[in-house]
Amino acid sequence: MTATDADHAADHVVATRTFYDAVAEDYAALFRDSLAAMPLDRALMAGFAELVGEGGRVADLGCGPGRVTAHLASLGLSVFGLDLSESMLAIARRENPGLRFEQGSMRSLDLPDGGLAGVVSWYSTIHTPQDELPAVYAEFRRVLAPGGHLLLAFQCGDEPRRHDRPWGHPVALDFRRMRPERIAALLEAAGFTLVQRTVRAADTDQGESTPQAVLLARAATG
Ligand SMILES: C[S@@+](CC[C@H](N)C(=O)[O-])C[C@H]1O[C@@H](n2cnc3c(N)ncnc32)[C@H](O)[C@@H]1O
């Protein structure tokens, strides 16, 4: 599976891939064990897993080093990861040899219509320009079976935060914050029914500086 020509033409996709290729090892080291210290995030993932059902086929889109993919697998899901960044995927495969990880773009997935019971996008739409979000959510909806579940995490806010030269690497990228009510409206326009919207305070012990949102939505059955 490869990113499409359209993706290659999109500057932000190239910038995102370049950024994560550069920081992959540092990012993986920083976040490797962080879920263990985040019981509320794990609770939301557990609820998602229960709704999807044991063995349900799930895609972790924008999986990075695979830490969330591995956690979802430990909850009994039949999950695979997908990411733009080959460096991230190399870490994911190295650290989770029993799981499948593929290169691709969530803007144009090489997956059939309606084949998944669940989609997870854990902080992976945070580099997507606002005007492209409807197309991304439509793609999530397309690959989900009617009644399938989407779990979407992102930072709350209005202003993007630019990360320049992270860990000294010569790259930079905007981290976009979003308003949960606006994202909920976009999901409903894309054919989802909102199930739950949670916003928790920033966990400064984890380096967070803004409230964090997780939306759980169900693909419409009609
Ligand atoms: C902030 S990291 C989150 C990684 C992982 N979900 C986690 O929580 O550790 C964002 C990831 O999304 C990926 N990503 C961003 N846009 C993407 C796209 N259009 N298609 C696939 N992956 C994408 C990046 O390459 C990066 O690995």
The ligand as a MOL file (V3000), in Angstrom:
LIG
                    3D

  0  0  0     0  0            999 V3000
M  V30 BEGIN CTAB
M  V30 COUNTS 27 29 0 0 0
M  V30 BEGIN ATOM
M  V30 1 C 1.3750 12.5740 16.9220 0
M  V30 2 S 1.7840 11.1210 16.0410 0 CHG=1
M  V30 3 C 0.6760 9.9230 16.8150 0
M  V30 4 C 1.1710 8.5100 16.6130 0
M  V30 5 C 0.3630 7.4500 17.3790 0
M  V30 6 N -1.0400 7.4680 17.0130 0
M  V30 7 C 0.5520 7.6180 18.8600 0
M  V30 8 O -0.4120 8.0220 19.5470 0
M  V30 9 O 1.6610 7.3730 19.3250 0 CHG=-1
M  V30 10 C 0.9760 11.3650 14.4720 0
M  V30 11 C 1.2050 10.2220 13.4800 0
M  V30 12 O 0.2330 10.3430 12.4300 0
M  V30 13 C 0.8670 10.0500 11.2040 0
M  V30 14 N 0.0960 10.6790 10.1310 0
M  V30 15 C -0.1820 12.0020 9.9850 0
M  V30 16 N -0.9070 12.2080 8.8830 0
M  V30 17 C -1.1040 10.9930 8.3010 0
M  V30 18 C -1.7820 10.5370 7.1380 0
M  V30 19 N -2.3760 11.3910 6.2890 0
M  V30 20 N -1.8220 9.2160 6.8800 0
M  V30 21 C -1.1850 8.3260 7.7010 0
M  V30 22 N -0.5050 8.6960 8.8140 0
M  V30 23 C -0.4720 10.0120 9.1190 0
M  V30 24 C 2.2740 10.5970 11.3640 0
M  V30 25 O 3.1790 10.0350 10.4470 0
M  V30 26 C 2.5690 10.2310 12.8190 0
M  V30 27 O 3.1790 8.9630 12.9210 0
M  V30 END ATOM
M  V30 BEGIN BOND
M  V30 1 1 1 2
M  V30 2 1 2 3
M  V30 3 1 2 10
M  V30 4 1 3 4
M  V30 5 1 4 5
M  V30 6 1 5 6
M  V30 7 1 5 7
M  V30 8 2 7 8
M  V30 9 1 7 9
M  V30 10 1 10 11
M  V30 11 1 11 12
M  V30 12 1 11 26
M  V30 13 1 12 13
M  V30 14 1 13 14
M  V30 15 1 13 24
M  V30 16 1 14 15
M  V30 17 1 14 23
M  V30 18 2 15 16
M  V30 19 1 16 17
M  V30 20 1 17 18
M  V30 21 2 17 23
M  V30 22 1 18 19
M  V30 23 2 18 20
M  V30 24 1 20 21
M  V30 25 2 21 22
M  V30 26 1 22 23
M  V30 27 1 24 25
M  V30 28 1 24 26
M  V30 29 1 26 27
M  V30 END BOND
M  V30 END CTAB
M  END
